[in-house]
Amino acid sequence: MYYSSFPYGFNSRQQAFIPIHPAYTAMPQNGRSPFPPVDTRKFSASAERFKQVMNQANLFIGTLTASDDFARRLMDAAQRSDQKEVERLVRSTGVTIKYNLSYTPSGIRIDFSNSDAQNSCCALRMALNW
């Protein structure tokens, strides 16, 4: 019989196997899951609040796609680094939720957020190139 100092052995088909230590099992010894029971209430509430974020993003996108003049003014203000004018233009679309925006010579990024001090649930990042 062949004895090895390596921590693995070979089965009858000469395939290497590594023994699994009993402490590394997926389920605890008591048969219970290590995770809390599934509760979808917060998840569903986040999805509901995310709809509001989507509606706000649609206001912005709707104005942007409907008006070449608006798109030109937004792009021009961003390229001139006129932060106040860019924010005024975004607000003029009807957006009322919190957002952070940044822009570069190649595009704009807006992070819409429906979070407040008590509920941090959801955000939507929109990145558009020009």
N, CA, C and O atoms as CSV, one atom per row, in Angstrom:
chain,resi,resn,atom,element,x,y,z
A,1,MET,N,N,0.835,-1.168,0.000
A,1,MET,CA,C,0.000,0.000,0.000
A,1,MET,C,C,0.878,1.229,0.000
A,1,MET,O,O,1.932,1.258,0.635
A,2,TYR,N,N,0.436,2.238,-0.715
A,2,TYR,CA,C,1.203,3.466,-0.866
A,2,TYR,C,C,0.706,4.487,0.147
A,2,TYR,O,O,-0.485,4.789,0.211
A,3,TYR,N,N,1.625,5.008,0.930
A,3,TYR,CA,C,1.293,6.041,1.896
A,3,TYR,C,C,1.960,7.334,1.470
A,3,TYR,O,O,3.110,7.355,1.031
A,4,SER,N,N,1.208,8.404,1.611
A,4,SER,CA,C,1.730,9.699,1.180
A,4,SER,C,C,1.672,10.674,2.337
A,4,SER,O,O,0.820,10.568,3.220
A,5,SER,N,N,2.573,11.607,2.319
A,5,SER,CA,C,2.545,12.647,3.335
A,5,SER,C,C,1.644,13.806,2.908
A,5,SER,O,O,1.449,14.749,3.675
A,6,PHE,N,N,1.090,13.746,1.689
A,6,PHE,CA,C,0.193,14.804,1.213
A,6,PHE,C,C,-1.181,14.641,1.856
A,6,PHE,O,O,-1.580,13.524,2.183
A,7,PRO,N,N,-1.907,15.742,2.040
A,7,PRO,CA,C,-3.203,15.681,2.725
A,7,PRO,C,C,-4.353,15.217,1.834
A,7,PRO,O,O,-5.516,15.412,2.186
A,8,TYR,N,N,-4.060,14.624,0.721
A,8,TYR,CA,C,-5.120,14.111,-0.144
A,8,TYR,C,C,-4.779,12.692,-0.538
A,8,TYR,O,O,-3.658,12.231,-0.325
A,9,GLY,N,N,-5.732,12.009,-1.103
A,9,GLY,CA,C,-5.513,10.620,-1.484
A,9,GLY,C,C,-6.059,10.364,-2.869
A,9,GLY,O,O,-6.385,11.303,-3.595
A,10,PHE,N,N,-6.163,9.102,-3.242
A,10,PHE,CA,C,-6.687,8.707,-4.548
A,10,PHE,C,C,-7.787,7.693,-4.336
A,10,PHE,O,O,-7.693,6.830,-3.464
A,11,ASN,N,N,-8.831,7.801,-5.140
A,11,ASN,CA,C,-9.884,6.795,-5.049
A,11,ASN,C,C,-9.554,5.649,-5.999
A,11,ASN,O,O,-8.464,5.616,-6.570
A,12,SER,N,N,-10.477,4.714,-6.174
A,12,SER,CA,C,-10.192,3.520,-6.975
A,12,SER,C,C,-9.953,3.844,-8.451
A,12,SER,O,O,-9.353,3.031,-9.155
A,13,ARG,N,N,-10.395,4.989,-8.939
A,13,ARG,CA,C,-10.156,5.376,-10.340
A,13,ARG,C,C,-8.916,6.234,-10.489
A,13,ARG,O,O,-8.686,6.817,-11.548
A,14,GLN,N,N,-8.128,6.315,-9.452
A,14,GLN,CA,C,-6.904,7.097,-9.416
A,14,GLN,C,C,-7.157,8.585,-9.661
A,14,GLN,O,O,-6.346,9.266,-10.289
A,15,GLN,N,N,-8.294,9.082,-9.158
A,15,GLN,CA,C,-8.613,10.505,-9.212
A,15,GLN,C,C,-8.303,11.097,-7.845
A,15,GLN,O,O,-8.638,10.525,-6.808
A,16,ALA,N,N,-7.672,12.227,-7.870
A,16,ALA,CA,C,-7.330,12.879,-6.613
A,16,ALA,C,C,-8.596,13.387,-5.925
A,16,ALA,O,O,-9.512,13.885,-6.580
A,17,PHE,N,N,-8.635,13.259,-4.627
A,17,PHE,CA,C,-9.736,13.827,-3.867
A,17,PHE,C,C,-9.167,14.470,-2.620
A,17,PHE,O,O,-8.126,14.072,-2.097
A,18,ILE,N,N,-9.881,15.470,-2.170
A,18,ILE,CA,C,-9.478,16.166,-0.959
A,18,ILE,C,C,-10.565,15.930,0.075
A,18,ILE,O,O,-11.724,16.273,-0.160
A,19,PRO,N,N,-10.218,15.363,1.192
A,19,PRO,CA,C,-11.247,15.125,2.201
A,19,PRO,C,C,-11.812,16.439,2.725
A,19,PRO,O,O,-11.093,17.431,2.851
A,20,ILE,N,N,-13.088,16.435,3.024
A,20,ILE,CA,C,-13.754,17.623,3.546
A,20,ILE,C,C,-13.845,17.485,5.053
A,20,ILE,O,O,-14.307,16.477,5.586
A,21,HIS,N,N,-13.399,18.507,5.705
A,21,HIS,CA,C,-13.455,18.524,7.158
A,21,HIS,C,C,-14.909,18.690,7.587
A,21,HIS,O,O,-15.632,19.479,6.980
A,22,PRO,N,N,-15.359,17.970,8.614
A,22,PRO,CA,C,-16.760,18.058,9.042
A,22,PRO,C,C,-17.207,19.473,9.411
A,22,PRO,O,O,-18.398,19.771,9.324
A,23,ALA,N,N,-16.304,20.338,9.814
A,23,ALA,CA,C,-16.671,21.704,10.205
A,23,ALA,C,C,-16.983,22.580,8.995
A,23,ALA,O,O,-17.520,23.675,9.161
A,24,TYR,N,N,-16.663,22.131,7.792
A,24,TYR,CA,C,-16.861,22.943,6.595
A,24,TYR,C,C,-18.088,22.526,5.794
A,24,TYR,O,O,-18.064,22.587,4.565
A,25,THR,N,N,-19.121,22.118,6.438
A,25,THR,CA,C,-20.329,21.720,5.727
A,25,THR,C,C,-21.195,22.946,5.455
A,25,THR,O,O,-21.077,23.959,6.143
A,26,ALA,N,N,-22.057,22.852,4.458
A,26,ALA,CA,C,-22.926,23.965,4.084
A,26,ALA,C,C,-24.012,24.211,5.121
A,26,ALA,O,O,-24.378,25.361,5.367
A,27,MET,N,N,-24.522,23.177,5.720
A,27,MET,CA,C,-25.574,23.321,6.718
A,27,MET,C,C,-24.986,23.068,8.104
A,27,MET,O,O,-24.161,22.172,8.279
A,28,PRO,N,N,-25.406,23.847,9.068
A,28,PRO,CA,C,-24.936,23.584,10.424
A,28,PRO,C,C,-25.405,22.216,10.908
A,28,PRO,O,O,-26.341,21.636,10.357
A,29,GLN,N,N,-24.754,21.720,11.927
A,29,GLN,CA,C,-25.053,20.395,12.443
A,29,GLN,C,C,-26.478,20.289,12.988
A,29,GLN,O,O,-27.044,19.197,13.023
A,30,ASN,N,N,-27.066,21.423,13.417
A,30,ASN,CA,C,-28.421,21.360,13.969
A,30,ASN,C,C,-29.483,21.315,12.868
A,30,ASN,O,O,-30.669,21.221,13.185
A,31,GLY,N,N,-29.103,21.378,11.586
A,31,GLY,CA,C,-30.044,21.265,10.483
A,31,GLY,C,C,-30.720,22.568,10.095
A,31,GLY,O,O,-31.496,22.591,9.141
A,32,ARG,N,N,-30.448,23.645,10.802
A,32,ARG,CA,C,-31.046,24.938,10.494
A,32,ARG,C,C,-30.147,25.719,9.536
A,32,ARG,O,O,-28.930,25.536,9.517
A,33,SER,N,N,-30.760,26.578,8.756
A,33,SER,CA,C,-30.009,27.448,7.856
A,33,SER,C,C,-29.287,28.512,8.681
A,33,SER,O,O,-29.833,28.993,9.674
A,34,PRO,N,N,-28.075,28.885,8.290
A,34,PRO,CA,C,-27.358,29.925,9.016
A,34,PRO,C,C,-27.884,31.324,8.690
A,34,PRO,O,O,-27.464,32.301,9.309
A,35,PHE,N,N,-28.794,31.426,7.728
A,35,PHE,CA,C,-29.324,32.710,7.299
A,35,PHE,C,C,-30.694,32.957,7.929
A,35,PHE,O,O,-31.417,32.011,8.241
A,36,PRO,N,N,-31.049,34.237,8.114
A,36,PRO,CA,C,-32.383,34.518,8.667
A,36,PRO,C,C,-33.465,34.132,7.661
A,36,PRO,O,O,-33.175,34.008,6.471
A,37,PRO,N,N,-34.688,33.942,8.106
A,37,PRO,CA,C,-35.765,33.601,7.178
A,37,PRO,C,C,-35.988,34.737,6.185
A,37,PRO,O,O,-35.765,35.905,6.503
A,38,VAL,N,N,-36.425,34.387,4.992
A,38,VAL,CA,C,-36.649,35.373,3.942
A,38,VAL,C,C,-37.872,36.220,4.287
A,38,VAL,O,O,-38.936,35.689,4.605
A,39,ASP,N,N,-37.707,37.546,4.221
A,39,ASP,CA,C,-38.799,38.488,4.437
A,39,ASP,C,C,-38.714,39.515,3.316
A,39,ASP,O,O,-37.752,40.280,3.255
A,40,THR,N,N,-39.690,39.543,2.443
A,40,THR,CA,C,-39.626,40.393,1.248
A,40,THR,C,C,-40.220,41.782,1.450
A,40,THR,O,O,-40.275,42.559,0.496
A,41,ARG,N,N,-40.659,42.116,2.637
A,41,ARG,CA,C,-41.310,43.418,2.843
A,41,ARG,C,C,-40.399,44.581,2.488
A,41,ARG,O,O,-40.812,45.474,1.748
A,42,LYS,N,N,-39.181,44.596,2.990
A,42,LYS,CA,C,-38.268,45.710,2.698
A,42,LYS,C,C,-37.883,45.709,1.219
A,42,LYS,O,O,-37.784,46.767,0.596
A,43,PHE,N,N,-37.669,44.529,0.667
A,43,PHE,CA,C,-37.327,44.392,-0.745
A,43,PHE,C,C,-38.446,44.958,-1.627
A,43,PHE,O,O,-38.183,45.705,-2.569
A,44,SER,N,N,-39.685,44.598,-1.316
A,44,SER,CA,C,-40.841,45.094,-2.063
A,44,SER,C,C,-41.006,46.603,-1.898
A,44,SER,O,O,-41.340,47.302,-2.855
A,45,ALA,N,N,-40.774,47.099,-0.700
A,45,ALA,CA,C,-40.862,48.546,-0.462
A,45,ALA,C,C,-39.794,49.283,-1.267
A,45,ALA,O,O,-40.059,50.354,-1.812
A,46,SER,N,N,-38.594,48.717,-1.346
A,46,SER,CA,C,-37.524,49.325,-2.154
A,46,SER,C,C,-37.913,49.355,-3.623
A,46,SER,O,O,-37.683,50.350,-4.310
A,47,ALA,N,N,-38.494,48.280,-4.102
A,47,ALA,CA,C,-38.924,48.229,-5.504
A,47,ALA,C,C,-40.002,49.278,-5.769
A,47,ALA,O,O,-40.002,49.918,-6.821
A,48,GLU,N,N,-40.905,49.453,-4.832
A,48,GLU,CA,C,-41.970,50.460,-4.980
A,48,GLU,C,C,-41.381,51.866,-5.020
A,48,GLU,O,O,-41.790,52.695,-5.833
A,49,ARG,N,N,-40.429,52.129,-4.148
A,49,ARG,CA,C,-39.781,53.450,-4.135
A,49,ARG,C,C,-38.923,53.644,-5.378
A,49,ARG,O,O,-38.753,54.769,-5.849
A,50,PHE,N,N,-38.383,52.556,-5.909
A,50,PHE,CA,C,-37.570,52.667,-7.116
A,50,PHE,C,C,-38.413,53.107,-8.313
A,50,PHE,O,O,-37.909,53.767,-9.221
A,51,LYS,N,N,-39.691,52.741,-8.315
A,51,LYS,CA,C,-40.582,53.212,-9.374
A,51,LYS,C,C,-40.590,54.733,-9.431
A,51,LYS,O,O,-40.604,55.319,-10.513
A,52,GLN,N,N,-40.579,55.376,-8.254
A,52,GLN,CA,C,-40.548,56.837,-8.194
A,52,GLN,C,C,-39.260,57.381,-8.809
A,52,GLN,O,O,-39.277,58.391,-9.512
A,53,VAL,N,N,-38.154,56.708,-8.541
A,53,VAL,CA,C,-36.874,57.117,-9.120
A,53,VAL,C,C,-36.935,57.002,-10.642
A,53,VAL,O,O,-36.479,57.892,-11.360
A,54,MET,N,N,-37.499,55.905,-11.122
A,54,MET,CA,C,-37.629,55.707,-12.567
A,54,MET,C,C,-38.505,56.783,-13.195
A,54,MET,O,O,-38.186,57.286,-14.272
A,55,ASN,N,N,-39.591,57.139,-12.544
A,55,ASN,CA,C,-40.462,58.188,-13.066
A,55,ASN,C,C,-39.726,59.518,-13.172
A,55,ASN,O,O,-39.886,60.249,-14.150
A,56,GLN,N,N,-38.928,59.824,-12.172
A,56,GLN,CA,C,-38.149,61.072,-12.203
A,56,GLN,C,C,-37.104,61.036,-13.326
A,56,GLN,O,O,-36.906,62.028,-14.027
A,57,ALA,N,N,-36.444,59.899,-13.490
A,57,ALA,CA,C,-35.469,59.766,-14.572
A,57,ALA,C,C,-36.156,59.888,-15.930
A,57,ALA,O,O,-35.586,60.447,-16.867
A,58,ASN,N,N,-37.379,59.367,-16.039
A,58,ASN,CA,C,-38.136,59.485,-17.284
A,58,ASN,C,C,-38.494,60.926,-17.605
A,58,ASN,O,O,-38.546,61.294,-18.779
A,59,LEU,N,N,-38.744,61.761,-16.587
A,59,LEU,CA,C,-38.988,63.179,-16.833
A,59,LEU,C,C,-37.779,63.811,-17.524
A,59,LEU,O,O,-37.915,64.544,-18.504
A,60,PHE,N,N,-36.606,63.511,-16.992
A,60,PHE,CA,C,-35.382,64.064,-17.560
A,60,PHE,C,C,-35.163,63.562,-18.979
A,60,PHE,O,O,-34.924,64.354,-19.890
A,61,ILE,N,N,-35.243,62.257,-19.167
A,61,ILE,CA,C,-35.010,61.657,-20.488
A,61,ILE,C,C,-36.058,62.125,-21.496
A,61,ILE,O,O,-35.735,62.380,-22.656
A,62,GLY,N,N,-37.303,62.236,-21.056
A,62,GLY,CA,C,-38.364,62.690,-21.955
A,62,GLY,C,C,-38.086,64.076,-22.500
A,62,GLY,O,O,-38.249,64.328,-23.693
A,63,THR,N,N,-37.667,64.972,-21.621
A,63,THR,CA,C,-37.338,66.334,-22.064
A,63,THR,C,C,-36.115,66.327,-22.973
A,63,THR,O,O,-36.080,67.025,-23.986
A,64,LEU,N,N,-35.127,65.544,-22.608
A,64,LEU,CA,C,-33.896,65.476,-23.391
A,64,LEU,C,C,-34.148,64.962,-24.808
A,64,LEU,O,O,-33.595,65.498,-25.769
A,65,THR,N,N,-34.963,63.944,-24.942
A,65,THR,CA,C,-35.218,63.369,-26.267
A,65,THR,C,C,-36.222,64.186,-27.072
A,65,THR,O,O,-36.234,64.114,-28.301
A,66,ALA,N,N,-37.065,64.963,-26.392
A,66,ALA,CA,C,-38.091,65.734,-27.096
A,66,ALA,C,C,-37.589,67.083,-27.602
A,66,ALA,O,O,-38.194,67.676,-28.494
A,67,SER,N,N,-36.496,67.564,-27.040
A,67,SER,CA,C,-36.052,68.912,-27.378
A,67,SER,C,C,-34.563,68.955,-27.699
A,67,SER,O,O,-33.719,68.797,-26.817
A,68,ASP,N,N,-34.251,69.173,-28.983
A,68,ASP,CA,C,-32.850,69.353,-29.375
A,68,ASP,C,C,-32.275,70.609,-28.743
A,68,ASP,O,O,-31.093,70.652,-28.402
A,69,ASP,N,N,-33.113,71.637,-28.584
A,69,ASP,CA,C,-32.655,72.875,-27.962
A,69,ASP,C,C,-32.238,72.637,-26.514
A,69,ASP,O,O,-31.206,73.142,-26.072
A,70,PHE,N,N,-33.041,71.865,-25.773
A,70,PHE,CA,C,-32.696,71.542,-24.386
A,70,PHE,C,C,-31.379,70.770,-24.341
A,70,PHE,O,O,-30.503,71.083,-23.534
A,71,ALA,N,N,-31.238,69.774,-25.194
A,71,ALA,CA,C,-30.013,68.970,-25.227
A,71,ALA,C,C,-28.797,69.855,-25.537
A,71,ALA,O,O,-27.737,69.698,-24.931
A,72,ARG,N,N,-28.963,70.778,-26.481
A,72,ARG,CA,C,-27.854,71.673,-26.841
A,72,ARG,C,C,-27.481,72.565,-25.668
A,72,ARG,O,O,-26.299,72.732,-25.368
A,73,ARG,N,N,-28.493,73.150,-24.988
A,73,ARG,CA,C,-28.219,74.036,-23.848
A,73,ARG,C,C,-27.557,73.282,-22.697
A,73,ARG,O,O,-26.640,73.801,-22.061
A,74,LEU,N,N,-28.018,72.054,-22.426
A,74,LEU,CA,C,-27.429,71.245,-21.354
A,74,LEU,C,C,-25.976,70.905,-21.671
A,74,LEU,O,O,-25.094,71.038,-20.823
A,75,MET,N,N,-25.747,70.471,-22.886
A,75,MET,CA,C,-24.393,70.108,-23.295
A,75,MET,C,C,-23.462,71.317,-23.259
A,75,MET,O,O,-22.323,71.225,-22.801
A,76,ASP,N,N,-23.960,72.445,-23.746
A,76,ASP,CA,C,-23.159,73.669,-23.762
A,76,ASP,C,C,-22.792,74.100,-22.347
A,76,ASP,O,O,-21.639,74.436,-22.079
A,77,ALA,N,N,-23.777,74.091,-21.431
A,77,ALA,CA,C,-23.511,74.485,-20.044
A,77,ALA,C,C,-22.515,73.534,-19.384
A,77,ALA,O,O,-21.631,73.969,-18.645
A,78,ALA,N,N,-22.660,72.241,-19.650
A,78,ALA,CA,C,-21.729,71.267,-19.064
A,78,ALA,C,C,-20.320,71.470,-19.613
A,78,ALA,O,O,-19.349,71.416,-18.859
A,79,GLN,N,N,-20.203,71.700,-20.907
A,79,GLN,CA,C,-18.872,71.885,-21.500
A,79,GLN,C,C,-18.214,73.180,-21.028
A,79,GLN,O,O,-16.988,73.285,-21.025
A,80,ARG,N,N,-19.018,74.161,-20.633
A,80,ARG,CA,C,-18.478,75.406,-20.061
A,80,ARG,C,C,-18.269,75.282,-18.554
A,80,ARG,O,O,-17.825,76.235,-17.914
A,81,SER,N,N,-18.584,74.109,-17.972
A,81,SER,CA,C,-18.499,73.852,-16.522
A,81,SER,C,C,-19.375,74.802,-15.722
A,81,SER,O,O,-19.006,75.213,-14.622
A,82,ASP,N,N,-20.528,75.149,-16.267
A,82,ASP,CA,C,-21.489,76.014,-15.583
A,82,ASP,C,C,-22.439,75.136,-14.773
A,82,ASP,O,O,-23.547,74.825,-15.210
A,83,GLN,N,N,-21.984,74.747,-13.590
A,83,GLN,CA,C,-22.718,73.815,-12.733
A,83,GLN,C,C,-24.125,74.310,-12.418
A,83,GLN,O,O,-25.080,73.535,-12.468
A,84,LYS,N,N,-24.262,75.605,-12.090
A,84,LYS,CA,C,-25.569,76.138,-11.729
A,84,LYS,C,C,-26.550,76.031,-12.890
A,84,LYS,O,O,-27.715,75.690,-12.685
A,85,GLU,N,N,-26.098,76.316,-14.093
A,85,GLU,CA,C,-26.983,76.228,-15.252
A,85,GLU,C,C,-27.355,74.780,-15.562
A,85,GLU,O,O,-28.496,74.503,-15.930
A,86,VAL,N,N,-26.408,73.854,-15.417
A,86,VAL,CA,C,-26.705,72.440,-15.638
A,86,VAL,C,C,-27.764,71.975,-14.638
A,86,VAL,O,O,-28.724,71.305,-15.018
A,87,GLU,N,N,-27.596,72.323,-13.378
A,87,GLU,CA,C,-28.574,71.934,-12.362
A,87,GLU,C,C,-29.924,72.592,-12.606
A,87,GLU,O,O,-30.961,71.958,-12.411
A,88,ARG,N,N,-29.929,73.852,-13.030
A,88,ARG,CA,C,-31.190,74.527,-13.332
A,88,ARG,C,C,-31.912,73.823,-14.477
A,88,ARG,O,O,-33.127,73.628,-14.431
A,89,LEU,N,N,-31.159,73.447,-15.495
A,89,LEU,CA,C,-31.755,72.754,-16.633
A,89,LEU,C,C,-32.325,71.393,-16.225
A,89,LEU,O,O,-33.414,71.022,-16.661
A,90,VAL,N,N,-31.593,70.650,-15.391
A,90,VAL,CA,C,-32.091,69.350,-14.928
A,90,VAL,C,C,-33.380,69.558,-14.130
A,90,VAL,O,O,-34.353,68.834,-14.339
A,91,ARG,N,N,-33.401,70.528,-13.228
A,91,ARG,CA,C,-34.603,70.810,-12.419
A,91,ARG,C,C,-35.765,71.273,-13.298
A,91,ARG,O,O,-36.925,71.017,-12.976
A,92,SER,N,N,-35.461,71.952,-14.403
A,92,SER,CA,C,-36.526,72.449,-15.281
A,92,SER,C,C,-37.295,71.319,-15.961
A,92,SER,O,O,-38.369,71.550,-16.517
A,93,THR,N,N,-36.764,70.117,-15.923
A,93,THR,CA,C,-37.463,68.979,-16.519
A,93,THR,C,C,-38.561,68.443,-15.604
A,93,THR,O,O,-39.374,67.618,-16.020
A,94,GLY,N,N,-38.582,68.908,-14.370
A,94,GLY,CA,C,-39.573,68.439,-13.403
A,94,GLY,C,C,-39.008,67.494,-12.366
A,94,GLY,O,O,-39.756,66.983,-11.533
A,95,VAL,N,N,-37.710,67.247,-12.391
A,95,VAL,CA,C,-37.067,66.364,-11.416
A,95,VAL,C,C,-37.126,67.011,-10.041
A,95,VAL,O,O,-36.696,68.151,-9.861
A,96,THR,N,N,-37.663,66.275,-9.072
A,96,THR,CA,C,-37.791,66.801,-7.716
A,96,THR,C,C,-37.003,66.003,-6.682
A,96,THR,O,O,-36.831,66.466,-5.554
A,97,ILE,N,N,-36.519,64.811,-7.043
A,97,ILE,CA,C,-35.773,64.009,-6.071
A,97,ILE,C,C,-34.304,64.431,-6.074
A,97,ILE,O,O,-33.853,65.191,-6.931
A,98,LYS,N,N,-33.575,63.912,-5.084
A,98,LYS,CA,C,-32.145,64.220,-4.986
A,98,LYS,C,C,-31.395,63.572,-6.143
A,98,LYS,O,O,-31.753,62.494,-6.617
A,99,TYR,N,N,-30.360,64.251,-6.578
A,99,TYR,CA,C,-29.491,63.688,-7.610
A,99,TYR,C,C,-28.108,64.297,-7.464
A,99,TYR,O,O,-27.945,65.398,-6.937
A,100,ASN,N,N,-27.137,63.573,-7.931
A,100,ASN,CA,C,-25.754,64.064,-8.054
A,100,ASN,C,C,-25.400,63.959,-9.517
A,100,ASN,O,O,-25.696,62.956,-10.167
A,101,LEU,N,N,-24.769,64.986,-10.032
A,101,LEU,CA,C,-24.373,64.896,-11.426
A,101,LEU,C,C,-22.917,65.260,-11.592
A,101,LEU,O,O,-22.346,66.041,-10.831
A,102,SER,N,N,-22.348,64.670,-12.606
A,102,SER,CA,C,-20.978,64.991,-12.998
A,102,SER,C,C,-20.925,64.889,-14.506
A,102,SER,O,O,-21.706,64.166,-15.124
A,103,TYR,N,N,-20.006,65.613,-15.081
A,103,TYR,CA,C,-19.882,65.588,-16.527
A,103,TYR,C,C,-18.425,65.719,-16.907
A,103,TYR,O,O,-17.605,66.253,-16.160
A,104,THR,N,N,-18.136,65.225,-18.068
A,104,THR,CA,C,-16.796,65.257,-18.633
A,104,THR,C,C,-16.935,65.746,-20.070
A,104,THR,O,O,-18.054,65.946,-20.543
A,105,PRO,N,N,-15.835,65.940,-20.763
A,105,PRO,CA,C,-15.953,66.315,-22.181
A,105,PRO,C,C,-16.658,65.257,-23.031
A,105,PRO,O,O,-17.084,65.548,-24.149
A,106,SER,N,N,-16.785,64.034,-22.512
A,106,SER,CA,C,-17.402,62.973,-23.320
A,106,SER,C,C,-18.816,62.594,-22.889
A,106,SER,O,O,-19.450,61.777,-23.557
A,107,GLY,N,N,-19.339,63.164,-21.785
A,107,GLY,CA,C,-20.684,62.789,-21.391
A,107,GLY,C,C,-21.091,63.323,-20.036
A,107,GLY,O,O,-20.380,64.110,-19.411
A,108,ILE,N,N,-22.260,62.872,-19.595
A,108,ILE,CA,C,-22.821,63.298,-18.313
A,108,ILE,C,C,-23.275,62.062,-17.542
A,108,ILE,O,O,-23.724,61.076,-18.125
A,109,ARG,N,N,-23.148,62.137,-16.230
A,109,ARG,CA,C,-23.615,61.058,-15.362
A,109,ARG,C,C,-24.486,61.675,-14.277
A,109,ARG,O,O,-24.085,62.625,-13.604
A,110,ILE,N,N,-25.685,61.120,-14.120
A,110,ILE,CA,C,-26.605,61.584,-13.088
A,110,ILE,C,C,-26.996,60.388,-12.229
A,110,ILE,O,O,-27.451,59.364,-12.739
A,111,ASP,N,N,-26.813,60.532,-10.923
A,111,ASP,CA,C,-27.222,59.515,-9.958
A,111,ASP,C,C,-28.476,60.015,-9.255
A,111,ASP,O,O,-28.410,60.915,-8.418
A,112,PHE,N,N,-29.618,59.429,-9.599
A,112,PHE,CA,C,-30.884,59.768,-8.960
A,112,PHE,C,C,-31.024,58.916,-7.707
A,112,PHE,O,O,-30.712,57.726,-7.723
A,113,SER,N,N,-31.496,59.526,-6.615
A,113,SER,CA,C,-31.631,58.800,-5.357
A,113,SER,C,C,-32.948,59.140,-4.688
A,113,SER,O,O,-33.337,60.306,-4.622
A,114,ASN,N,N,-33.630,58.125,-4.196
A,114,ASN,CA,C,-34.880,58.319,-3.474
A,114,ASN,C,C,-34.665,58.019,-1.996
A,114,ASN,O,O,-35.571,57.545,-1.311
A,115,SER,N,N,-33.484,58.292,-1.521
A,115,SER,CA,C,-33.147,58.007,-0.131
A,115,SER,C,C,-33.334,59.259,0.707
A,115,SER,O,O,-33.113,60.377,0.241
A,116,ASP,N,N,-33.737,59.057,1.930
A,116,ASP,CA,C,-33.778,60.138,2.899
A,116,ASP,C,C,-33.021,59.682,4.141
A,116,ASP,O,O,-32.384,58.628,4.129
A,117,ALA,N,N,-33.085,60.448,5.184
A,117,ALA,CA,C,-32.311,60.125,6.382
A,117,ALA,C,C,-32.717,58.782,6.985
A,117,ALA,O,O,-31.885,58.096,7.578
A,118,GLN,N,N,-33.992,58.399,6.840
A,118,GLN,CA,C,-34.469,57.169,7.457
A,118,GLN,C,C,-34.402,55.970,6.519
A,118,GLN,O,O,-34.181,54.845,6.965
A,119,ASN,N,N,-34.589,56.201,5.241
A,119,ASN,CA,C,-34.703,55.094,4.290
A,119,ASN,C,C,-33.676,55.240,3.176
A,119,ASN,O,O,-33.779,56.128,2.330
A,120,SER,N,N,-32.722,54.389,3.187
A,120,SER,CA,C,-31.742,54.345,2.115
A,120,SER,C,C,-32.030,53.099,1.294
A,120,SER,O,O,-31.552,52.009,1.607
A,121,CYS,N,N,-32.817,53.274,0.242
A,121,CYS,CA,C,-33.281,52.063,-0.428
A,121,CYS,C,C,-32.779,51.902,-1.849
A,121,CYS,O,O,-32.468,50.788,-2.271
A,122,CYS,N,N,-32.694,52.985,-2.590
A,122,CYS,CA,C,-32.496,52.764,-4.010
A,122,CYS,C,C,-31.900,53.974,-4.708
A,122,CYS,O,O,-32.044,55.112,-4.263
A,123,ALA,N,N,-31.234,53.694,-5.807
A,123,ALA,CA,C,-30.628,54.744,-6.624
A,123,ALA,C,C,-30.541,54.248,-8.058
A,123,ALA,O,O,-30.539,53.046,-8.324
A,124,LEU,N,N,-30.469,55.197,-8.966
A,124,LEU,CA,C,-30.357,54.880,-10.390
A,124,LEU,C,C,-29.254,55.740,-10.976
A,124,LEU,O,O,-29.289,56.964,-10.852
A,125,ARG,N,N,-28.286,55.121,-11.606
A,125,ARG,CA,C,-27.197,55.846,-12.265
A,125,ARG,C,C,-27.471,55.874,-13.760
A,125,ARG,O,O,-27.666,54.838,-14.396
A,126,MET,N,N,-27.482,57.088,-14.306
A,126,MET,CA,C,-27.689,57.284,-15.729
A,126,MET,C,C,-26.413,57.888,-16.292
A,126,MET,O,O,-25.960,58.932,-15.824
A,127,ALA,N,N,-25.842,57.250,-17.274
A,127,ALA,CA,C,-24.629,57.764,-17.911
A,127,ALA,C,C,-24.913,57.895,-19.395
A,127,ALA,O,O,-25.243,56.919,-20.068
A,128,LEU,N,N,-24.780,59.118,-19.899
A,128,LEU,CA,C,-25.069,59.406,-21.296
A,128,LEU,C,C,-23.837,60.022,-21.953
A,128,LEU,O,O,-23.220,60.930,-21.396
A,129,ASN,N,N,-23.490,59.542,-23.106
A,129,ASN,CA,C,-22.347,60.084,-23.844
A,129,ASN,C,C,-22.821,61.119,-24.851
A,129,ASN,O,O,-23.952,61.071,-25.335
A,130,TRP,N,N,-21.940,62.043,-25.152
A,130,TRP,CA,C,-22.218,62.981,-26.245
A,130,TRP,C,C,-21.036,63.093,-27.156
A,130,TRP,O,O,-21.080,63.836,-28.136
